[in-house]
Amino acid sequence: MKNLESLQLTELDAREVRGVEGGLLGWDDILIAAVGAIVVEVVNNWDDFKDGFASAFK
């Protein structure tokens, strides 16, 4: 804290940090949602996925 005061800086509150770090939806949230959607799609269509994957290596 002394370092901030010596440079005449103040700490950011939580709202300011979210704004600086990308708001509510950052790139990491979008990536997690995309991976989750892919996993759900594979689980819902497991038989088709398994057959297609097996046929690629025959």
Secondary structure as a PSIPRED ss2 file (coil, helix, strand):
# PSIPRED VFORMAT (PSIPRED V4.0)

   1 M C   1.000  0.000  0.000
   2 K H   0.000  1.000  0.000
   3 N H   0.000  1.000  0.000
   4 L H   0.000  1.000  0.000
   5 E H   0.000  1.000  0.000
   6 S H   0.000  1.000  0.000
   7 L C   1.000  0.000  0.000
   8 Q C   1.000  0.000  0.000
   9 L C   1.000  0.000  0.000
  10 T C   1.000  0.000  0.000
  11 E C   1.000  0.000  0.000
  12 L C   1.000  0.000  0.000
  13 D C   1.000  0.000  0.000
  14 A H   0.000  1.000  0.000
  15 R H   0.000  1.000  0.000
  16 E H   0.000  1.000  0.000
  17 V H   0.000  1.000  0.000
  18 R H   0.000  1.000  0.000
  19 G H   0.000  1.000  0.000
  20 V H   0.000  1.000  0.000
  21 E H   0.000  1.000  0.000
  22 G C   1.000  0.000  0.000
  23 G C   1.000  0.000  0.000
  24 L C   1.000  0.000  0.000
  25 L C   1.000  0.000  0.000
  26 G C   1.000  0.000  0.000
  27 W H   0.000  1.000  0.000
  28 D H   0.000  1.000  0.000
  29 D H   0.000  1.000  0.000
  30 I H   0.000  1.000  0.000
  31 L H   0.000  1.000  0.000
  32 I H   0.000  1.000  0.000
  33 A H   0.000  1.000  0.000
  34 A H   0.000  1.000  0.000
  35 V H   0.000  1.000  0.000
  36 G H   0.000  1.000  0.000
  37 A H   0.000  1.000  0.000
  38 I H   0.000  1.000  0.000
  39 V H   0.000  1.000  0.000
  40 V H   0.000  1.000  0.000
  41 E H   0.000  1.000  0.000
  42 V H   0.000  1.000  0.000
  43 V H   0.000  1.000  0.000
  44 N H   0.000  1.000  0.000
  45 N C   1.000  0.000  0.000
  46 W H   0.000  1.000  0.000
  47 D H   0.000  1.000  0.000
  48 D H   0.000  1.000  0.000
  49 F H   0.000  1.000  0.000
  50 K H   0.000  1.000  0.000
  51 D H   0.000  1.000  0.000
  52 G H   0.000  1.000  0.000
  53 F H   0.000  1.000  0.000
  54 A H   0.000  1.000  0.000
  55 S H   0.000  1.000  0.000
  56 A H   0.000  1.000  0.000
  57 F C   1.000  0.000  0.000
  58 K C   1.000  0.000  0.000
